[in-house]
Amino acid sequence: YVTRLTHTIEVQQVGRTIARALNLNEDLVEAAALGHDLGHTPFGHIGEKVLDELLPGGFHHSSHSVRIVEKLEKGGAGLNLTREVVEAIRRHSKPQGEFLDADAVEGMTLEAQIVRISDAVAYLNHDLLDAFRANALKIDEVPSIIFSTLGESHGDRINTIVSDIVTQSWVVAGLNDSNSVKNDQPTLIKMSDNIRTVVNEFRSFMFERVYVPEDVGEQGHAARSIIRLLFDYYLNNPDSIPKRYLEINDNQQQAVVDYISGMTDQYAINIAEKLHKGISAPLYKGVV
């Protein structure tokens, strides 16, 4: 199955490919791609929603990614990143539904737009394969237009979408119009109407059949219970948190969230299993 690390590497690969083809800043794209999901919690968006409920002021993985690179790294000193890298990390997230309209990327650099779109290109395609592996989906349940338009294989679909993004982004710049001024960069990162329609259908299908069902299903319930168990435990036992989190934060709840959000799924499960042995409350029965 895809992990946060392998997803990040794939976003970086897709992003650099697009940036190179469009004569843009590959290093900027790579830096933002490598940092875009640093703030993700255990259990992905499910864990994110729970921490958003528990932390006064809320929690969002994009904002937390920025918090990591600006406030948590190097003992609170943060990393020496450019404004463009930080903003690309901050604005990579996308709402459910249409996300490819020009208004949504107003004020974003072209490199930030590439990271944003590359994230979706990567996760849609690798999550589909994971859904097959997990028997959450069968191939014949996927709308046929996705395969007929984008391609039968993972590689074909990535190639179709990336090639379309490059071609259409040049069109926006006017490079395919013999009467227009020849620019050496595009002005907007986009897809053709046909590919955009199918990609949006692909994304809606994945939300309907994979993301939302997993969110509200048994595994989603277990993930929520684990995050709440960890939050309650560390809030009541701050000595169990590494000192650096408490030294950086005056707010103990923020320190707890900073620590939990940096865990992998398996680490969070392992800690919850150890804690669960001493708990008899029905809330946690059978969760881990």
C-alpha positions, 0 to 999 in steps of 0.5 A, a space after each residue: 500500500 502507498 504510504 505518506 512517504 511514497 505519495 510524497 515522492 510521487 507528487 515530487 516526481 509528477 511535479 518536477 516533470 510538469 515544471 521541467 516541461 514548462 520551463 518553471 522552477 523545478 527545485 521550488 516545486 520539489 521543495 514544496 512537494 516534499 513538504 506539502 504533507 508533513 502536517 498530516 496526522 495518523 490515519 490521514 484526513 480522519 485523524 485530521 478531523 478528530 484533532 480539528 475537533 479537539 484543538 481549540 482554534 482547529 487543525 488543518 494539515 496544510 497549516 500544520 505543515 507550515 507550522 512544522 517548517 516554520 516553528 517546530 523544526 530545529 528546536 523551534 527555530 524553523 527552516 530557512 525556506 522561501 516565502 514561495 515554498 511556504 505558500 505552496 505548502 500552505 495552499 496545496 489542499 483542495 476541497 471536495 468537488 471542483 478544484 480546477 477553476 482559475 479562481 481557486 488558484 488566484 494569487 498562487 505561483 505557477 509552481 504552487 499550482 503544479 504542486 496542488 494539481 500534482 497532489 491530486 494526480 498522484 493520490 487519485 491514481 495510487 489510491 485506486 490501486 490500493 482500493 483494488 488491493 484492499 478489495 474495497 473496489 472491483 475493476 468493473 465498478 469503476 466508471 468505464 470513461 476513466 479507463 477509456 479516456 485516461 488509460 487502462 494502467 496506472 502509468 498510462 493514466 499518469 502520462 495522459 493527465 500530465 501530458 494534457 496539463 503540459 499541453 493545455 498550460 502552454 495553450 493558455 500562454 498562447 504558444 499554440 496561437 500563431 497570432 499571439 505573443 510568444 511567452 516562455 512560460 504559461 500563465 495558468 496550470 490547467 487541463 483540457 475540458 475533456 480531461 478535466 471533466 473525467 478527472 473530476 468524475 474520477 475524484 468524485 467517484 473515489 470520494 463516494 466509493 472509497 474515501 467517505 465509506 472508509 471515513 464512516 466505516 469500522 476502520 474510521 471509527 477505530 481511527 477516531 477512537 485511537 486519536 482520542 485515546 492518545 489525546 486524552 492520555 497525553 493531555 493527562 500525562 504530559 511527562 510522556 511527551 518528548 520535552 522538545 514539544 513542551 519547550 516549544 509550546 506554552 499551550 499543552 494541548 498544542 504540544 499534544 497535537 504536535 506530538 500526535 500529528 507526527 506519528 505514523 499509523 502503526 506507531 499510533 496503533 502500537 501506543 494505543 494497544 499498550 494504553 488499551 491494556 489498562 482501560 476497560 471503558 466500553 468506548 475502547 473495547 475492540 478498537 485496537 
